[in-house]
Amino acid sequence: MDRIEALSLLTRYYAAFNAGDWQGMLDCLDDQVIHDINQGGRQVGKGAFAEFLAHMERCYRERLDGIVLMASEDGTSGAAEFTVHGEYLATDEGLPEAKGQTYVLPAGAFFTMAGGKITRVTVYYNLADWTAQVVG
């Protein structure tokens, strides 16, 4: 996998996200993908990632814009920077009560890739900023 192939993979991954195509996202992932959740734990495997997506779909409606993708020359590492435009639909455990609040949040992600698949996804955003926006 080279830089161009890595960027193509990440482009497909984020296009699927914005289309709400969870299967399309899962198709970009290695079966044993590692998912590091922002300020949370680590999950391993497509099944765990699918459960995470279902949870996110229940609690949030999000769209990303201003996506900038980067990849190493050898295609093994990548990163993305973007802005999340979201709506808080259902209260997420341990977070403020959901009342349909909207938010706009800068975020980023880091990836490792091998064999044409994403093997690790690590997402970062400022939880304090998100909380301030939804608490109002």
N, C-alpha and C positions, 0 to 999 in steps of 0.2 A: 504494500500500500504506500503510495506517495502522497505528497501534499495535496495535489489536485483531487485524488480519490478521497482523502480525508475531508476536504472541504465539501465535496459532493455529498458524502455521508452525513455530515453535520447539517448541510442545507436540507436534505430530505428529512432529517430528524425534526428540525424546527418548522418546516412546512407542514409536517404531520401534526405537530403540536398546535399550530395556529388553525388547522383545519378540524381540530378535535378528533383526529384519526389516531386513536390510541394504538390500534393494531399496527399502523404505519410506524409509529414510534418504536413499538416493541420489535418490529422487523429489523430495525437498525441496531438492536442490542445483541450482544453475545448472550448465550444461555446462562452464563454465570456472571453477568454484569454486576459490578459493585456500584452501589448508589449511596453516596454520602449526602445525607439530608442536611440542609442548612441548620446549623446550631442544634443538630439532633444526632441520631445514631447512624449506623451503617446497615444497609440491607444488601443481601446477595441473591441474585437470580432474577430471571424474567418474571416469575410468579410473584415475587415480592414487589417488583416494580409495577406490575399490573394492578396489584392491590393498592399501591400508593396512588396510581393514576385514578382509580375508582374513588378513593377517598378525596383526592383533590377535586374531582369532578362534582362530588356531592357538596363540598364546602366552598368552592371557588369557581368563578368563570374568569378566565384570563386570556389575554391576547398579547403577543410580544411584538414590539416594533423597534426600529433602529438596530436591527440585529447586525453585529459585526462579527465575522468568524475569522479565526486564525488557526493555522496548523503548522507544525514543524515540517521541515523538508522531507523527513523520512515518513511522515504521516502517522507517527505513533502518539503524538500529543496534539491536543487542540484546545481552543478556548473560544468563548463567546461572550459578548457584551451586548446588553439589550435593555429595553425599558418594558416593564410589566404594567399593563393596564388591566386592572382587575375589579371584580365585584365579590364581596364576601357574602355568600349565600346561606350558609348554615354554620352554626357555631362549631369551631374546631376545638377539641379537648385541650384545656389549659390556656386558651386564648380568649380575648374579649368576646362578648356576645355578638353574633352576627345579626345585622338589621338591614342587609342590602347595601352596606357602605361600599363606596368605590375608593380605589387607591391607584396611584401611579408611583412606581418603584424602580429605581435602577437596580440591575442585578447582573450577575456573571456566572459562568460555568466553566469548569475544566474537565477535559476528557482524556482518556487513553483509548487507543484503538489498535486492533490487530485483526488480521484475517477478514478485513472488510466490515468489521462490526465494532461498535462501541463496547469497550470492556470496563470502563469506569466513567461515572457521571458524578461530579461534585458541584453543587449549586450554592452560590452565596448571594445573600441580600441582607439589608440592614433591618433586622426584626424590630428594633426600637422605632425606626422610621415608619414601618408598616403599622405598628401598634398605635403610634401617635395619629396616623391618618384614620384608622378605623374607630378610635376612641373619640376623636374629634376635638 
